[in-house]
Amino acid sequence: MELDNQSPETIEYKAISGEFGDVRYFITTLDQSDAVENIRFADEIQGSWSFSERVQRKIDENRANTEIFSYLAMGG
């Protein structure tokens, strides 16, 4: 049976919300497969925010490309 005017699927997660200055954030846990299917980069959601408005500190690209990449590649 096909229904007309179906609403998109709603996914609900329990989360803790907080504020850091003027920025509201949420913390939750979910399965990796749910993350891959449902999480998007912030610029896809808040395209008008600058990069510096989205992060607490500037990314150390060398550390991200070496230490952090290696950690994640090893299943960390």
C-alpha positions in Angstrom: 0.0 0.0 0.0 1.4 3.4 -0.9 0.5 6.5 1.1 0.4 10.0 -0.3 2.1 13.0 1.4 4.4 10.8 3.5 6.6 12.6 6.0 10.3 11.9 5.9 11.6 9.4 8.5 12.3 10.9 11.9 15.3 9.6 13.8 15.5 10.4 17.5 18.5 10.1 19.8 18.8 10.8 23.5 21.3 13.6 23.9 22.7 16.1 26.4 22.6 19.7 25.3 24.8 22.6 26.5 26.0 26.0 25.6 29.5 27.3 25.1 29.2 31.0 24.8 26.6 31.7 22.2 27.0 28.2 20.6 24.5 25.5 21.6 25.8 21.9 21.2 24.5 18.4 21.7 26.4 15.2 22.9 25.1 11.8 22.1 26.2 8.2 21.2 25.1 6.2 18.2 26.1 3.2 16.1 28.7 3.8 13.5 26.3 2.8 10.7 23.8 5.4 11.9 26.5 8.0 12.0 27.6 7.2 8.4 24.0 7.4 7.1 22.8 10.5 9.1 25.5 12.9 10.1 26.5 15.7 7.8 29.3 18.3 7.9 28.3 21.5 9.7 28.6 23.6 6.5 25.9 21.5 4.9 23.6 22.6 7.7 24.9 26.1 8.7 26.5 27.3 5.5 26.7 30.9 6.7 29.0 30.2 9.7 32.7 30.7 9.3 35.1 27.9 10.1 36.3 29.7 13.2 32.7 30.1 14.5 32.4 26.3 14.4 35.5 25.2 16.2 37.0 25.9 19.6 40.6 26.1 18.3 42.5 26.0 15.1 43.2 22.5 13.8 46.9 21.4 13.9 46.9 19.9 10.4 50.2 18.1 10.8 49.0 16.4 14.0 45.6 15.6 12.4 47.4 14.0 9.4 49.8 12.0 11.4 48.8 11.1 15.0 45.0 11.4 14.7 44.8 9.7 11.3 47.0 6.8 12.5 44.9 6.5 15.7 41.6 6.3 13.7 43.1 4.0 11.1 44.0 1.5 13.8 40.4 1.4 15.0 40.7 4.1 17.8 
